[in-house]
Every structure is written in structure tokens, then in C-alpha cells.
Amino acid sequence: MQRRHSVGDFESRVVRAGALDPAEVSAWEELCTSVDGLASPFFSPHFSRAMAAVRRHVFVCIIRRNAKPVAFLPFEFRNRGYYLLRAAERVGAEMSDYFGVVARPEIRLSPTTLLRLAGISAIEFTHLDESQVRYGLTGERPETGLVVRLRSGVSPWGEICRRERKFIADTERLERQLVGAEGPLRFVPEETGTDALERLMHWKGQQYVKTGRPNLFLARWRKELLHELSRTQMESCTGVLSSLYAGDHWLASHFGLRSRTVLHYWFPVYNPDFSRYSPGRLLEKYLLEYAASRGIEMFDLGAGDSSSKRKIANAEHSYYRSVWYARDVRGFVGRAVHSAAWRVAALQGS
């Protein structure tokens, strides 16, 4: 099903994310690789297409001006009820670390215009990056995101050593102890096979439960998404599973997404039997060096400001959250839907 809309000199076509034609995918990818602030693999058309492979109501608004595609907005509906009410959320929901429009740098789109072009009553989101301000898109309640900016020819671990000597010395001491007890470390930067990915999701789910959070991977579609992304090998979005071993023992793994210039740190997990050696920290060391060797320019640690992230990060940015509503009867409906959803969530949490 397609929907078409027009606002001013913009025209749009809304299609399911799996129904983009090759020229549209190519135009979208070109924006991801050429426009500052859009290099995250979560902005890639292939992330949205992976979501469409595991979820039913995933759409893209293709915005044209003078018959040429100038912007793309991916979004989804939580279920059929939200689809019928046209109340959307960011594509990927809690499985995405970025939200926003993928557009040419000169494009200006108010939230109201964007909603009209997408034909939706409202969109709820978090993770709107500060770079989206240039398009005229803003939110509320800023949250810090931390990154490691990598420099060509410079060891990122060496740079951290110069400013966090105690942290580095402690890490290297743990590494020596681990090697002495279990044997040489073996880092597999790009591990293949479904068993390794299933192992990561199993232990990550256990980690969530242990820390009092819901196990994300009880939902089948989230597991299917990681498998779909593990098979995605495109310049703007590649799923990467990395693991660290000592002798015959598995120590830690990480599944993340890589574009040409960004490696996004996403799902790390470690073997609790070796927690005394801080295997997650050791894995970070190897991941940073791997990223530098691949010409990656940014190791993205995602949202959240913690002391452990601060020890390796060297730059920060802000994310925003909000709900945008259409300024018509659809917006009134959208407000009613979200108000009801919040009340239900509050009752469930009480």
C-alpha cells in the first residue's frame, strides 16, 4: 500500500520499508555516506529493511522536491491498532539507538510538515541526535551520548593510557592474570555462525534479568532482528559479532553495527564465571583496536553517561526525546492514544 502527500514544494510517497526500489535505496545510502551526522548504521536503509523483515508495520516516507528524493523518514507502528490510528514511533523502537530524518543538509522540515508528509497523527521517539536541529527538528529532556573519536594511525588504547593510567594499569594486570590462569587470549573480530549469536542473546537476556530489567530477547522478533542484521553486509550497515576467548574458554562477546566510519557498541555480554578478570573491559580494548584497524572514525557508545564509558570516551553529544503531534484532528487522536498508553503503563508499574 502506498500513500502520497504534498506540503508546499515537497511531495511524499509512503511505502513499506521492504518495498523501496533500488534507486531509492541508493539515494538513501548516498545521504548516509555524504552528510555529516548520518553515518550511524541505525540511519541506514538496511537497518529499516531488517526491521521490516521481522515486524509488519514498518514504513518509510520518501520526500521529493523537484521530483528528486531529498529526505527519508523511517518509522513504525507498534501494532495494528496504532497503525489504524496513525500513531507512530521511531523505527526499531527500543532496538534503535538513533532517530531522525535522513536528508540533504539544506532541507528544513518542521515536525508538523514531516508528520503531514508521512501521513501520521503523531510520532513518539527518543534518541533524536542533536545534529537533527539543522533540519528544524528538536525534542526535550536531553540525554548524554558518549563516543570515542579515533584518529588515523593512532592507537586508541594508547590515547586512553595517557589520561587514564590507573584504569589501563588495572586492565593490563587483569589480562596478565587471565593469561597466566587460562592461556593466551584469542580475539575473533568477525565471528560467524548462529550458535555464537544465540549464545550472546542467551547470556545477555540472563544479564538483564539479574540486573532487574526485562529480558529483551524473550520477544521473538528481537532475536530475529539480530539474526537478520548479522546477515546484513552493506557499506552503511553491517552486523558484526566479535568474541574473546582464553584457551578453550569463552570470555565475552559483542554484537554491534558498523558503517564505513562508525562502529556502534550495542550488545556486549561476558561470561560470569570469569567476572573477576573484567572480560567485558578486555573485550572493549580489542574492539577499539579492531575499529582503528578498519579505518573507523567513531566508536559510538550510545546513550548513557557512566563512569565506565567516561574512562574510554573522548567526546560527547546529546540525544532528545518527545512526541510530535499533527495540528489537526489526527493530532488530537494521537494525543489521546499516547495519553491512554501512558495511563496503562503507569497502572502496570504501580
TORVO-965216 format. One record per residue: chain; x, y, z of N, C-alpha, C, O in turn; residue in three letters. Coordinates in steps of 0.02 Angstrom, whole numbers. Layout:
BEGIN
   mol   n.east   n.north     n.up   ca.east   ca.north    ca.up   c.east   c.north     c.up   o.east   o.north     o.up   type
     A        X         Y        Z         X          Y        Z        X         Y        Z        X         Y        Z    ala
...
***
This chain:
BEGIN
   mol   n.east   n.north     n.up   ca.east   ca.north    ca.up   c.east   c.north     c.up   o.east   o.north     o.up   type
     A       42       -60        0         0          0        0       44        62        0       94        65       36    met
     A       25       112      -40        62        174      -43       16       232      -25      -44       231      -41    gln
     A       44       282        7         8        344       21       49       401       -6      111       401        0    arg
     A       17       450      -35        51        508      -63       24       572      -31      -36       578      -18    arg
     A       70       619      -18        51        682       14       94       737      -15      146       724      -46    his
     A       72       799       -6       112        856      -28      103       914       21       48       926       47    ser
     A      158       949       34       159       1008       77      207      1057       45      267      1043       39    val
     A      181      1115       23       224       1164      -10      256      1134      -72      221      1107     -114    gly
     A      323      1140      -76       356       1112     -135      382      1041     -124      419      1014     -164    asp
     A      360      1011      -67       378        941      -54      321       894      -73      263       909      -62    phe
     A      339       838     -102       292        784     -114      320       721      -82      380       712      -78    glu
     A      275       678      -59       299        618      -25      262       556      -48      206       559      -73    ser
     A      296       500      -39       267        435      -50      284       392       10      343       387       28    arg
     A      234       361       41       245        319      100      236       246       80      183       227       55    val
     A      288       206       91       287        135       71      313        93      128      346       118      174    val
     A      298        29      125       329        -16      173      405       -18      161      427       -15      104    arg
     A      443       -24      214       515        -19      208      545       -72      163      598       -62      133    ala
     A      511      -129      157       536       -181      113      520      -171       40      542      -209       -2    gly
     A      482      -117       25       460       -105      -44      496       -47      -77      476       -25     -131    ala
     A      550       -23      -47       589         30      -79      620         4     -144      642       -53     -148    leu
     A      621        47     -195       652         24     -257      727        37     -253      750        77     -212    asp
     A      767         4     -296       840         10     -292      866        81     -297      915        99     -263    pro
     A      834       123     -337       857        193     -343      847       230     -277      888       272     -259    ala
     A      792       216     -243       779        249     -178      829       226     -125      853       266      -86    glu
     A      844       162     -125       894        136      -78      961       168      -91      996       187      -44    val
     A      980       174     -154      1043        204     -173     1047       278     -151     1098       300     -126    ser
     A      992       316     -162       990        386     -143      996       393      -67     1030       438      -42    ala
     A      962       349      -31       965        350       43     1036       335       67     1062       370      110    trp
     A     1067       284       39      1135        266       58     1184       323       44     1231       335       82    glu
     A     1174       356      -12      1219        412      -29     1216       467       24     1267       496       40    glu
     A     1157       480       50      1150        530      103     1186       507      167     1219       547      200    leu
     A     1180       443      184      1213        416      244     1288       423      241     1321       434      292    cys
     A     1316       416      181      1389        418      174     1417       487      160     1477       497      165    thr
     A     1374       535      144      1400        601      123     1380       658      169     1410       712      166    ser
     A     1330       649      212      1305        704      254     1328       693      326     1317       640      355    val
     A     1361       744      355      1383        740      424     1324       725      471     1270       754      463    asp
     A     1335       680      519      1284        665      568     1239       607      549     1197       587      589    gly
     A     1248       578      489      1205        524      467     1243       458      456     1218       412      424    leu
     A     1304       454      483      1346        395      471     1327       336      515     1350       280      501    ala
     A     1287       346      566      1268        290      609     1232       237      568     1190       254      527    ser
     A     1248       173      578      1213        120      541     1138       117      557     1100        87      518    pro
     A     1116       147      612      1044        148      626     1007       193      578      946       187      570    phe
     A     1042       239      544      1011        282      493     1009       247      425      977       272      379    phe
     A     1041       191      418      1046        157      353      979       129      330      938       108      371    ser
     A      967       129      265       906         97      240      904        23      257      851        -7      261    pro
     A      963        -7      266       966        -79      278      946       -96      350      924      -152      363    his
     A      953       -50      396       926        -62      463      850       -63      460      818      -107      488    phe
     A      821       -15      425       748        -13      418      722       -74      381      669      -100      397    ser
     A      758       -96      330       737       -155      293      742      -218      336      701      -264      329    arg
     A      793      -221      379       798       -278      425      739      -277      473      711      -330      489    ala
     A      719      -218      497       661       -213      540      598      -237      503      557      -271      532    met
     A      592      -218      440       533       -237      400      530      -313      391      476      -340      380    ala
     A      587      -346      394       589       -418      385      562      -455      447      543      -513      442    ala
     A      560      -420      505       539       -454      567      477      -422      599      449      -450      646    val
     A      457      -364      573       399       -330      600      354      -308      543      378      -292      489    arg
     A      289      -307      554       242       -297      500      234      -224      479      233      -209      420    arg
     A      228      -179      528       208       -110      512      268       -62      512      270       -15      552    his
     A      315       -74      467       375        -32      462      372         4      394      367       -28      342    val
     A      375        71      396       364        112      336      420       163      328      458       177      374    phe
     A      423       190      268       469        244      252      431       298      214      395       283      166    val
     A      440       360      236       414        417      199      470       444      156      521       468      181    cys
     A      461       440       90       511        464       41      489       533       19      436       541      -11    ile
     A      529       583       34       511        653       21      550       677      -41      611       671      -45    ile
     A      512       705      -88       543        730     -150      531       805     -157      482       833     -134    arg
     A      579       835     -191       571        905     -212      597       910     -283      653       888     -297    arg
     A      558       938     -326       575        941     -397      587       870     -425      632       859     -466    asn
     A      546       824     -401       546        755     -424      607       715     -402      616       658     -424    ala
     A      650       744     -359       709        708     -336      703       692     -261      681       735     -223    lys
     A      723       632     -240       720        616     -168      770       658     -128      830       657     -143    pro
     A      745       693      -78       789        736      -38      789       717       36      831       742       74    val
     A      742       674       56       739        655      127      701       589      135      658       571       94    ala
     A      718       553      189       685        490      205      671       489      280      714       507      321    phe
     A      611       469      298       593        461      369      566       390      379      511       375      359    leu
     A      606       347      412       580        280      429      541       284      494      560       322      539    pro
     A      489       244      500       450        242      562      412       176      564      410       140      515    phe
     A      381       162      620       341        101      625      281       113      671      277       163      706    glu
     A      234        66      669       177         66      714      182         6      760      198       -49      738    phe
     A      169        17      823       178        -35      874      136       -98      860      159      -154      870    arg
     A       76       -87      836        31       -143      819      -22      -117      772      -20       -60      750    asn
     A      -70      -160      755      -121       -141      706     -164       -83      731     -185       -41      692    arg
     A     -177       -82      797      -217        -27      825     -183        40      814     -216        88      794    gly
     A     -118        44      828       -81        106      818      -78       122      743      -79       181      724    tyr
     A      -74        71      701       -73         82      629     -138       114      605     -136       162      566    tyr
     A     -194        90      629      -258        118      609     -267       190      634     -299       230      601    leu
     A     -238       205      692      -242        273      720     -186       318      694     -185       378      709    leu
     A     -140       289      656       -83        326      627      -38       357      681      -10       410      671    arg
     A      -32       322      738        11        345      793       76       305      790       76       245      807    ala
     A      130       336      769       192        301      753      244       307      809      234       343      858    ala
     A      299       270      800       358        276      843      419       268      799      414       250      741    glu
     A      478       281      828       539        276      788      549       204      765      532       157      800    arg
     A      578       195      707       589        129      680      636        91      726      689       116      746    val
     A      617        30      743       657        -10      788      638        -3      861      657       -44      902    gly
     A      600        51      877       581         64      947      642        58      992      693        90      978    ala
     A      637        18     1046       693         15     1093      754       -22     1064      806       -26     1097    glu
     A      747       -50     1004       804        -83      972      842       -37      925      883       -60      886    met
     A      830        27      929       866         75      888      897       129      932      865       154      978    ser
     A      959       146      919       994        197      959      996       266      925     1030       311      949    asp
     A      961       274      868       957        339      836      888       348      804      857       299      783    tyr
     A      866       410      802       804        427      767      814       493      731      850       537      755    phe
     A      782       499      674       783        563      639      770       555      565      759       499      540    gly
     A      773       610      531       763        611      459      832       605      425      880       635      448    val
     A      835       568      371       895        564      330      884       609      270      844       594      227    val
     A      920       664      269       904        716      219      965       754      196     1017       754      228    ala
     A      957       788      139      1009        833      116     1018       889      167      969       909      199    arg
     A     1079       915      175      1092        963      229     1053      1028      224     1043      1062      274    pro
     A     1030      1047      164       994       1111      156      920      1105      170      884      1155      171    glu
     A      895      1045      181       823       1033      191      801      1058      260      835      1047      310    ile
     A      744      1092      262       714       1114      325      643      1086      328      603      1098      283    arg
     A      628      1050      382       563       1017      389      541      1024      462      571       995      506    leu
     A      488      1062      474       462       1066      542      430       999      560      411       962      514    ser
     A      424       983      624       389        921      642      319       916      612      298       862      591    pro
     A      283       972      610       215        971      582      216       952      508      176       911      486    thr
     A      262       982      470       268        966      399      287       893      390      261       860      345    thr
     A      333       869      430       355        800      425      298       751      437      291       701      402    leu
     A      257       765      488       200        722      503      150       722      446      122       669      428    leu
     A      137       780      417        90        784      361      116       745      301       77       711      267    arg
     A      180       750      287       209        714      231      208       639      242      200       599      196    leu
     A      215       618      306       215        547      322      144       521      331      133       460      334    ala
     A       95       566      336        26        545      344       12       512      411      -28       466      415    gly
     A       45       537      464        35        508      530        9       561      579       20       621      569    ile
     A      -24       538      631       -53        584      680       -4       605      733       -9       660      761    ser
     A       45       562      747        94        577      799      152       529      791      145       475      761    ala
     A      209       548      819       265        502      823      300       512      890      319       568      907    ile
     A      309       459      926       343        459      991      414       435      980      426       386      944    glu
     A      463       469     1012       532        450      999      578       467     1057      563       511     1098    phe
     A      634       432     1059       693        451     1097      751       450     1047      741       434      989    thr
     A      811       467     1070       871        461     1029      872       505      966      901       486      915    his
     A      840       563      970       847        613      917      913       648      927      922       684      975    leu
     A      960       637      882      1027        666      890     1026       741      881      986       768      843    asp
     A     1072       775      916      1075        848      913     1087       874      842     1069       931      826    glu
     A     1117       833      798      1130        855      730     1066       865      690     1067       898      638    ser
     A     1009       838      715       946        846      680      917       917      685      870       934      649    gln
     A      947       957      729       924       1027      736      930      1064      670      890      1108      656    val
     A      980      1047      631       990       1083      568      931      1075      520      921      1117      476    arg
     A      893      1021      528       834       1011      486      772      1046      515      719      1047      483    tyr
     A      779      1075      575       721       1105      608      686      1058      656      629      1071      675    gly
     A      719      1004      676       689        952      718      720       953      787      781       948      794    leu
     A      680       959      838       704        963      907      662       919      952      610       894      932    thr
     A      685       911     1013       648        873     1063      659       903     1132      675       962     1138    gly
     A      649       862     1183       654        885     1252      699       838     1292      722       788     1266    glu
     A      710       856     1354       747        814     1402      810       783     1372      812       723     1359    arg
     A      862       823     1361       923        798     1331      957       744     1373      957       746     1435    pro
     A      985       695     1339      1022        641     1370     1090       637     1337     1096       644     1276    glu
     A     1142       626     1377      1210        625     1351     1225       559     1315     1206       506     1338    thr
     A     1259       565     1259      1287        508     1224     1362       516     1221     1387       572     1210    gly
     A     1399       462     1230      1472        465     1231     1501       427     1171     1473       376     1150    leu
     A     1556       451     1145      1589        419     1088     1664       421     1098     1691       460     1138    val
     A     1698       379     1060      1771        382     1055     1788       403      984     1775       366      937    val
     A     1816       461      977      1839        484      911     1907       452      898     1953       460      938    arg
     A     1914       417      842      1976        383      826     2015       423      774     1987       451      728    leu
     A     2081       423      783      2124        460      737     2166       410      697     2192       362      724    arg
     A     2173       423      633      2210        379      590     2282       371      614     2317       420      627    ser
     A     2304       309      619      2372        294      637     2387       299      712     2444       292      732    gly
     A     2336       313      752      2347        321      824     2309       267      861     2249       256      850    val
     A     2343       231      906      2311        179      945     2262       209      995     2283       249     1037    ser
     A     2198       191      992      2150        219     1040     2165       198     1111     2155       237     1158    pro
     A     2189       137     1120      2207        114     1188     2266       154     1215     2269       169     1275    trp
     A     2313       170     1171      2370        212     1191     2348       281     1213     2375       308     1261    gly
     A     2299       310     1178      2273        376     1197     2239       374     1265     2248       419     1306    glu
     A     2200       321     1277      2167        314     1342     2219       307     1397     2210       333     1452    ile
     A     2274       272     1382      2327        261     1430     2356       327     1455     2375       333     1514    cys
     A     2360       377     1412      2390        441     1431     2347       480     1481     2374       521     1518    arg
     A     2282       468     1481      2239        507     1526     2207       464     1581     2180       491     1630    arg
     A     2209       398     1575      2178        353     1624     2228       298     1643     2216       238     1631    glu
     A     2285       319     1672      2339        271     1683     2321       217     1734     2339       159     1724    arg
     A     2285       235     1786      2266        185     1836     2219       133     1805     2226        73     1817    lys
     A     2171       156     1766      2124        112     1732     2160        64     1685     2145         4     1684    phe
     A     2207        90     1647      2244         48     1599     2288        -2     1636     2291       -61     1618    ile
     A     2322        21     1688      2366        -24     1726     2325       -81     1757     2348      -138     1757    ala
     A     2267       -65     1783      2224       -117     1813     2201      -166     1760     2200      -227     1772    asp
     A     2182      -141     1702      2159       -184     1647     2214      -231     1625     2203      -291     1615    thr
     A     2274      -205     1617      2330       -246     1594     2350      -297     1647     2372      -352     1630    glu
     A     2343      -280     1711      2357       -328     1764     2308      -386     1761     2327      -444     1768    arg
     A     2243      -370     1752      2193       -423     1746     2205      -467     1685     2194      -528     1687    leu
     A     2227      -436     1631      2242       -475     1571     2299      -524     1583     2296      -582     1562    glu
     A     2352      -501     1617      2409       -546     1632     2386      -604     1676     2406      -661     1665    arg
     A     2345      -589     1726      2321       -641     1771     2279      -692     1733     2284      -753     1745    gln
     A     2237      -668     1688      2194       -712     1650     2234      -758     1605     2221      -818     1601    leu
     A     2283      -730     1570      2326       -769     1526     2364      -822     1566     2371      -879     1545    val
     A     2388      -802     1625      2425       -849     1667     2382      -906     1691     2406      -963     1699    gly
     A     2318      -893     1704      2273       -944     1731     2241      -987     1677     2230     -1046     1687    ala
     A     2225      -957     1619      2184       -992     1569     2217     -1001     1501     2192     -1040     1460    glu
     A     2272      -967     1489      2304       -974     1424     2298      -911     1382     2264      -864     1402    gly
     A     2330      -909     1324      2330       -849     1282     2260      -827     1261     2215      -868     1252    pro
     A     2252      -762     1254      2188       -734     1232     2183      -739     1156     2232      -732     1120    leu
     A     2122      -751     1133      2109       -755     1061     2048      -711     1046     1993      -724     1070    arg
     A     2059      -660     1006      2005       -614      987     1982      -631      916     2022      -633      870    phe
     A     1916      -643      909      1886       -656      844     1845      -595      826     1789      -588      851    val
     A     1870      -551      783      1836       -487      770     1770      -494      733     1724      -454      743    pro
     A     1765      -544      689      1704       -552      649     1686      -627      650     1702      -664      605    glu
     A     1651      -646      703      1633       -716      712     1569      -731      674     1523      -691      673    glu
     A     1566      -789      644      1507       -810      606     1475      -870      640     1504      -902      683    thr
     A     1414      -885      618      1379       -943      645     1324      -923      692     1332      -877      733    gly
     A     1268      -957      686      1210       -940      728     1220      -958      801     1191      -926      845    thr
     A     1260     -1009      815      1270      -1031      884     1301      -975      927     1280      -964      984    asp
     A     1350      -941      899      1384       -888      937     1336      -830      951     1338      -801     1005    ala
     A     1293      -814      902      1245       -760      913     1191      -782      963     1171      -742     1005    leu
     A     1169      -844      959      1120       -869     1008     1150      -868     1078     1115      -852     1126    glu
     A     1213      -885     1084      1247       -882     1149     1246      -811     1177     1232      -800     1236    arg
     A     1262      -763     1134      1261       -693     1157     1192      -673     1182     1186      -644     1236    leu
     A     1140      -689     1144      1072       -669     1164     1050      -704     1228     1015      -675     1269    met
     A     1070      -767     1235      1053       -804     1297     1083      -770     1358     1048      -755     1406    his
     A     1148      -757     1356      1181       -729     1414     1163      -656     1425     1161      -632     1482    trp
     A     1149      -620     1370      1127       -550     1379     1059      -549     1412     1046      -507     1455    lys
     A     1015      -595     1392       950       -600     1424      956      -615     1498      920      -586     1539    gly
     A     1002      -661     1516      1014       -677     1586     1040      -616     1624     1023      -605     1683    gln
     A     1083      -577     1591      1111       -517     1622     1056      -466     1637     1056      -435     1690    gln
     A     1009      -457     1589       953       -412     1601      914      -432     1663      899      -391     1706    tyr
     A      897      -496     1667       857       -521     1724      895      -511     1789      865      -490     1839    val
     A      959      -525     1789       999       -519     1850     1001      -447     1875     1006      -436     1936    lys
     A      998      -399     1830      1001       -328     1850      932      -298     1857      925      -237     1864    thr
     A      879      -340     1856       812       -317     1869      776      -285     1811      727      -250     1820    gly
     A      800      -298     1751       768       -271     1691      734      -326     1651      752      -384     1658    arg
     A      685      -308     1609       653       -359     1568      702      -389     1518      746      -354     1492    pro
     A      696      -453     1505       737       -487     1455      711      -469     1386      659      -495     1364    asn
     A      748      -427     1350       726       -405     1283      717      -463     1236      675      -461     1191    leu
     A      756      -515     1245       758       -568     1196      705      -623     1207      707      -675     1175    phe
     A      659      -610     1253       601       -654     1258      554      -643     1199      516      -688     1181    leu
     A      557      -583     1170       516       -569     1110      552      -597     1048      610      -580     1035    ala
     A      518      -639     1012       549       -674      956      576      -626      904      629      -638      875    arg
     A      540      -570      891       561       -525      837      628      -493      850      665      -478      804    trp
     A      645      -483      915       710       -453      930      767      -501      914      819      -481      889    arg
     A      757      -564      930       807       -614      912      813      -620      836      868      -624      809    lys
     A      756      -619      802       757       -623      729      792      -562      699      825      -567      648    glu
     A      783      -504      731       816       -443      706      891      -451      707      925      -434      658    leu
     A      919      -475      763       991       -482      767     1017      -533      715     1070      -524      686    leu
     A      979      -586      704      1000       -633      653      997      -601      583     1041      -611      542    his
     A      944      -561      571       938       -527      507      996      -478      498     1026      -475      443    glu
     A     1013      -441      549      1068       -393      544     1136      -428      538     1181      -402      506    leu
     A     1142      -487      568      1205       -524      562     1217      -545      490     1275      -556      470    ser
     A     1163      -550      450      1170       -568      379     1176      -506      335     1187      -512      275    arg
     A     1169      -447      365      1172       -384      327     1244      -362      321     1278      -350      371    thr
     A     1268      -357      260      1338       -340      247     1340      -285      194     1360      -297      137    gln
     A     1320      -224      213      1318       -168      168     1363      -112      195     1379      -110      254    met
     A     1384       -67      150      1430        -15      171     1402        28      228     1439        47      274    glu
     A     1337        42      226      1308         86      277     1283        48      338     1264        79      388    ser
     A     1281       -19      335      1257        -58      391     1280      -131      385     1259      -168      340    cys
     A     1324      -150      430      1349       -218      433     1345      -243      505     1369      -210      551    thr
     A     1313      -301      515      1311       -330      581     1378      -364      596     1404      -402      555    gly
     A     1405      -350      656      1471       -376      674     1467      -410      743     1450      -378      793    val
     A     1483      -474      744      1487       -512      807     1561      -524      822     1596      -553      780    leu
     A     1584      -503      880      1653       -512      900     1656      -549      966     1614      -539     1009    ser
     A     1706      -592      974      1711       -631     1036     1784      -635     1059     1830      -630     1020    ser
     A     1791      -644     1125      1857       -651     1156     1859      -717     1194     1813      -734     1230    leu
     A     1913      -754     1184      1922       -819     1215     1989      -821     1252     2036      -785     1234    tyr
     A     1993      -863     1303      2057       -879     1337     2064      -954     1336     2025      -990     1368    ala
     A     2113      -979     1299      2118      -1051     1291     2055     -1076     1257     2037     -1053     1203    gly
     A     2022     -1124     1289      1960      -1152     1262     1898     -1118     1290     1842     -1139     1275    asp
     A     1907     -1067     1331      1851      -1037     1367     1826      -973     1333     1865      -930     1314    his
     A     1760      -969     1325      1729       -907     1301     1728      -856     1358     1705      -872     1413    trp
     A     1751      -795     1344      1753       -743     1395     1700      -690     1386     1666      -672     1434    leu
     A     1691      -666     1324      1645       -610     1313     1631      -605     1238     1670      -627     1196    ala
     A     1573      -574     1223      1554       -561     1153     1520      -494     1148     1496      -466     1197    ser
     A     1518      -469     1088      1483       -407     1073     1453      -411     1004     1485      -432      956    his
     A     1390      -391      999      1359       -383      933     1343      -309      923     1308      -278      963    phe
     A     1370      -282      869      1358       -212      854     1348      -202      779     1348      -249      740    gly
     A     1340      -139      761      1330       -121      691     1386       -75      668     1407       -31      704    leu
     A     1408       -87      607      1463        -47      579     1442       -16      514     1410       -48      472    arg
     A     1459        47      504      1455         79      439     1526        91      415     1574        64      444    ser
     A     1535       129      363      1602        141      338     1646       177      389     1706       165      391    arg
     A     1616       220      430      1656        261      476     1637       254      550     1669       283      593    thr
     A     1585       215      565      1560        209      634     1554       136      654     1529        95      616    val
     A     1577       120      714      1561         56      745     1519        71      807     1543       104      853    leu
     A     1457        47      807      1412         61      863     1414         4      913     1398       -53      897    his
     A     1434        22      974      1438        -26     1030     1367       -37     1054     1334        10     1078    tyr
     A     1342       -99     1049      1270       -111     1057     1253      -164     1110     1225      -147     1162    trp
     A     1270      -227     1097      1252       -281     1143     1316      -318     1166     1335      -368     1136    phe
     A     1348      -293     1220      1404       -330     1249     1380      -377     1303     1331      -363     1337    pro
     A     1415      -432     1312      1399       -479     1366     1462      -518     1383     1505      -529     1340    val
     A     1468      -539     1446      1527       -577     1466     1507      -640     1504     1451      -646     1529    tyr
     A     1554      -686     1508      1545       -748     1544     1551      -735     1619     1605      -715     1642    asn
     A     1497      -744     1658      1501       -728     1730     1551      -769     1768     1573      -749     1822    pro
     A     1571      -828     1741      1621       -869     1775     1689      -837     1777     1733      -856     1816    asp
     A     1699      -786     1733      1765       -753     1730     1760      -679     1749     1802      -639     1730    phe
     A     1708      -661     1786      1695       -590     1801     1753      -558     1839     1763      -498     1834    ser
     A     1791      -598     1878      1845       -569     1918     1900      -539     1874     1940      -499     1897    arg
     A     1901      -558     1810      1951       -531     1764     1924      -473     1722     1960      -447     1679    tyr
     A     1862      -451     1734      1831       -397     1694     1837      -410     1619     1866      -369     1583    ser
     A     1811      -467     1596      1819       -484     1524     1785      -434     1477     1807      -425     1421    pro
     A     1731      -401     1501      1699       -351     1459     1746      -293     1444     1747      -266     1389    gly
     A     1784      -273     1494      1833       -219     1485     1888      -240     1436     1909      -201     1394    arg
     A     1910      -302     1443      1961       -327     1396     1935      -329     1325     1971      -314     1278    leu
     A     1872      -349     1318      1842       -350     1251     1839      -280     1220     1852      -272     1161    leu
     A     1823      -229     1261      1822       -160     1237     1890      -141     1208     1894      -109     1156    glu
     A     1943      -161     1242      2011       -146     1218     2021      -173     1148     2045      -138     1104    lys
     A     2004      -237     1138      2013       -268     1073     1967      -239     1021     1986      -232      963    tyr
     A     1906      -221     1040      1860       -191      992     1885      -123      968     1880      -107      909    leu
     A     1912       -83     1014      1938        -18      995     1995       -25      945     1998        12      895    leu
     A     2040       -71      958      2096        -80      913     2073      -108      845     2099       -90      792    glu
     A     2023      -152      847      1993       -178      785     1963      -121      745     1973      -116      684    tyr
     A     1924       -77      779      1893        -21      744     1945        23      711     1937        44      653    ala
     A     1998        37      747      2051         80      719     2083        47      657     2100        80      608    ala
     A     2091       -19      660      2122        -55      604     2078       -55      542     2103       -63      487    ser
     A     2013       -46      551      1966        -46      495     1954        25      468     1912        34      423    arg
     A     1989        74      494      1979        142      470     1917       175      499     1894       226      473    gly
     A     1890       147      553      1832        176      585     1851       242      618     1905       248      647    ile
     A     1808       292      613      1823        358      640     1788       371      707     1809       415      744    glu
     A     1735       333      722      1698        344      784     1674       277      813     1641       238      779    met
     A     1692       265      875      1668        208      913     1612       236      957     1625       269     1007    phe
     A     1550       221      938      1492        253      969     1468       210     1028     1449       153     1020    asp
     A     1469       240     1088      1450        205     1149     1376       212     1165     1352       185     1215    leu
     A     1339       248     1123      1266        254     1133     1248       302     1188     1290       338     1215    gly
     A     1184       301     1206      1159        346     1259     1179       321     1327     1190       261     1337    ala
     A     1185       367     1374      1201        349     1442     1269       375     1462     1318       371     1424    gly
     A     1272       404     1522      1334        434     1547     1355       397     1610     1329       409     1664    asp
     A     1402       351     1602      1426        311     1659     1501       320     1666     1536       341     1620    ser
     A     1526       305     1726      1597        312     1738     1638       265     1694     1693       283     1672    ser
     A     1612       205     1681      1649        158     1639     1654       183     1567     1707       176     1536    ser
     A     1600       214     1542      1604        242     1474     1650       303     1473     1687       314     1425    lys
     A     1647       343     1526      1689        404     1528     1763       387     1524     1802       427     1498    arg
     A     1782       330     1550      1853        312     1551     1882       302     1481     1941       312     1470    lys
     A     1839       282     1434      1866        272     1366     1842       325     1317     1873       333     1264    ile
     A     1788       361     1333      1761        411     1286     1805       474     1284     1839       490     1333    ala
     A     1804       508     1227      1840        572     1222     1797       627     1191     1822       681     1176    asn
     A     1732       613     1182      1686        664     1155     1615       645     1175     1601       588     1194    ala
     A     1571       694     1172      1501        682     1190     1454       721     1145     1475       769     1112    glu
     A     1391       701     1145      1339        736     1109     1274       726     1147     1274       692     1198    his
     A     1220       754     1122      1156        749     1157     1103       716     1113     1101       725     1052    ser
     A     1060       677     1147      1000        649     1116      939       683     1147      942       707     1204    tyr
     A      884       684     1110       822        714     1136      765       664     1127      768       618     1086    tyr
     A      713       676     1166       652        635     1161      592       681     1160      596       738     1183    arg
     A      536       657     1134       474        696     1134      420       656     1099      429       599     1080    ser
     A      363       688     1090       310        663     1046      289       722     1003      272       775     1029    val
     A      290       713      938       265        764      892      193       746      873      178       689      858    trp
     A      149       797      874        79        786      856       61       829      795       84       886      789    tyr
     A       20       802      752        -7        840      696      -55       894      723      -86       885      775    ala
     A      -59       950      688      -102       1006      710     -170      1001      677     -192      1048      644    arg
     A     -203       945      686      -270        936      659     -304       881      699     -280       862      752    asp
     A     -359       856      674      -396        805      711     -354       743      721     -362       708      771    val
     A     -309       728      675      -265        670      684     -219       679      743     -205       631      780    arg
     A     -195       741      753      -153        755      811     -191       746      876     -163       722      926    gly
     A     -255       766      876      -297        756      936     -303       681      951     -299       661     1009    phe
     A     -313       641      898      -317        569      907     -251       541      934     -250       499      978    val
     A     -195       566      906      -130        543      928     -118       558     1001      -91       516     1037    gly
     A     -137       618     1024      -130        635     1095     -171       588     1138     -148       566     1191    arg
     A     -231       573     1117      -275        528     1155     -244       459     1160     -247       427     1213    ala
     A     -216       434     1105      -185        367     1105     -127       364     1153     -122       318     1194    val
     A      -82       414     1149       -24        413     1193      -43       424     1266      -13       395     1310    his
     A      -92       466     1278      -115        477     1346     -142       412     1377     -127       396     1434    ser
     A     -181       375     1337      -207        311     1361     -151       261     1373     -152       224     1423    ala
     A     -102       260     1328       -45        213     1335       -5       228     1398       15       183     1434    ala
     A        7       293     1412        44        312     1472        6       292     1535       37       270     1584    trp
     A      -61       301     1535      -101        282     1594      -96       207     1607      -90       185     1664    arg
     A     -100       168     1552       -95         95     1560      -26        76     1587      -21        34     1631    val
     A       27       108     1560        95         93     1583      103       111     1656      136        75     1694    ala
     A       73       168     1677        78        189     1747       43       139     1793       67       124     1848    ala
     A      -14       115     1771       -51         66     1812      -13         0     1817      -13       -31     1870    leu
     A       18       -20     1763        57        -83     1763      118       -77     1807      141      -126     1837    gln
     A      145       -16     1812       205         -6     1853      190         6     1926      236         5     1967    gly
     A      127        18     1943       110         33     2013       98       -30     2053       83       -25     2113    ser
***
